[in-house]
Amino acid sequence: MGWGVPEFNADATAENERKSHRADERFLLGEGMKAATGRSLAEDNKSLYDELLSMEKDLRHQVAHRGMRPPLPEAKACFRACCEGVRWLCDIAGFRVKEMNPVAESFTRGLSAGSSKSHVCSETEMETIRRMFGVILTTAEKRDKTG
């Protein structure tokens, strides 16, 4: 309706516009987003925009259509770029943006499970699995287990 299309035809026009550009990243992150929201990733963050387009062209097609498994550094770079793209979209939509790059020190190696369901491993079974995988409980975890 913002384009002057009559209200009775606006939904069909919008749907046709969406269908014609649904896989066109340049439109979706560039001029289409600019027309819809007044912002464009190409203008807000040109390096991220270029990186996403390059990955889509060079990496996504190889993985999705040819079954290529990307090297770990490329997979990590792609994941990071996609997370940053989502953060940008959330900012535009007015959604809360959270940190997506965890601090390595906040993680502890180990294995844990918990559930109120009877079909989940018992503590004895979990202990056996921990021993099988060589997971060593920290002092705090041992204290928690013994009370």
Steps between C-alpha positions, in 0.01 A plus 500: 500500500801723558571473127150625419360151432130472591440324831313207338807426283781586747538149647532338157747765385711459815497120463608521135781738595612263778492195272699670227783591741492222764848367411659826389732596785598829336134603502418356842795662677533802271247694298195297607578550868579865433161549333317318781683637805721785390812297582729279296776265614697618197501848655507407871778241481645465150768246601241266658271545198785409262604206719147356508457536124838338436424208733160452341653494154815299571422281800127451546441359153788256539368376834129498419510367145820300477531363851839661561609511863671836558827520688450593867641856466257575214209346691583711807530817291166426335333437835638826641388700195151347512472580872601860433245516216227379736608756759466773235152375403395488867617858543286608206197313631548650846571165664743477788848419369708269715866410494560205271871451558541316831805555715706181503561523877128466569493138385596190694573176323288210614184307455175553680135414464195554705132429464191416697418232242550138599655401166805723551823352636525454874791654690672159503466471123628855458801416717574200275478721191730758660756229575472365144571843355762587761310800632640608834266685732622825650517538878181711493316235298612228742385713793160555329460124452577414862304787645 
